[in-house]
Amino acid sequence: MTKYAPPGQPGSVVAYRSRYDHFIGGDDVPPSSGRYTEIVSPVTGEVFTEVAKGGPEDVERALDAAHGAARAWGRTSAAERANVLTEIADRVEENLTELAVAETWDNGKTIRETLTLDIPLVVEHFRHYAGAIRAQQSAFVPAGEDVVAYHFHEPIGVVRQRLPWNFPLLMAAWTLAPALAAGNTVVLEPAEETPASLHVLMGFIADLLPPGVVNVVTGSGEETLLAGKSPNIFFADVASQRDAFFDKALEGFAMFALNQGEVCTAPSRALIQTAMYEQFLHAATLRTRNIRQGDPLDTDTMIGAQVSRAQRDRVLRYVEVGKREGARLIAGGEAFEFSGGFYVTPTIFEGDNKMRIFQEDILGPVVAVTRFDDFDDAIKIANDTRRGLGAGVWCRDGNLAHRAGREIQADRVWVNNYHAYPADSAVLSDYQQTKHLLVSYSDQAQGFF
């Protein structure tokens, strides 16, 4: 067990400043309004810093800075940009512990997650896109007897991105790494709940970037985080043996509580096949009850605080909704008291897929469990949702798992795992536009006029 000191306390690896301005054009810029917003740590419920309260004038100033830097940055070579991204990755890795503590204090998630998941993924994404932009090639296509077509990848120009509050630094990296690799400049607007850790990140990497390439405007507007009700399907053969795979599937069930359930693709619906329903649910409930709750800065703690008092209260309201609907509360369902922060115990409900707790976003450590009879029944229930963002399939039969993965209507399907988020080079094209350059090397007119 390692227990980290809170930021700014004796022995802490990182300290927040008492106030942060916007970061625009390479400088700290006070808000046009002169107003600042107090930022509360979910860990303790206490104010730990304040950030600039942004408005339209601040956003325009940041966009002007980004546009001013766009031409020069967009004309740098892919190799130059790759080198910068690699330097950013190295700098983040060198300060991984500091950033992990800062993120935990800002968001409430556990230090075990920020140390082993969030910040390492930040490093991975910058390294990945450094390699991706180096490897990307333009196309050369003969378009006729004396005409050739060149396809060039070019930056869009300026990317403006509002960030959600559930993965402040990782979501920033998801935008920054491909956008910068493609040659764009960026204006980031972090969520009002979690802007502070991004300032810590910029403090480590700002000197690696030309002024105006990355800009941060805080407090510029409320951000709504949309999630789905992702199904986690457990077929009966999972319980055919009590082995390592069975244990892995139990952990897969408990993934609804990862990051306090504040994940857009959280497996907030568990579908268990009738043939093993009682025994698997019993084992999964025991696994859930063993989730250790407490100080998010303790590496033994498995679940931290909800991002805000409002989010904690929202989760607890949905617990009451589930009870009123007639769902059976199997575990949890109450606030957890620790250091004045915003905590909820991991909660398991049993009910029907038509209930609100099965259909509406909760974004908390709450899973709604139901049973299914056969493959077709599982797919029908899984696809009966408003938004199919993610899904999980647990099965020893590879053919069955593959069929289920294809039939489920979701953007991302995990088979015999959950919550893996590797960097994806395909995203690079989202931050680029393609130019077609057609060149004739004939000196003869085309003959139309």
TATA-V524509 format. One record per helix or strand of 2 or more residues. SS is the DSSP state (~ for helix, > for strand). FROM is the first residue (numbers start at 0). TO is the last residue. If there is no record, write none. Layout:
SS/FROM/TO
SS/FROM/TO
This chain:
>/18/19
>/21/23
>/26/28
>/35/40
>/45/51
~/55/73
~/77/93
~/95/106
~/110/134
>/138/141
>/146/154
>/157/161
~/167/180
>/184/188
~/195/207
>/213/215
>/230/233
~/235/239
~/243/260
>/268/272
~/273/288
~/308/324
>/327/330
>/334/335
>/342/343
>/346/349
~/355/358
>/365/371
~/374/381
>/389/393
~/397/406
>/411/414
~/424/430
>/431/439
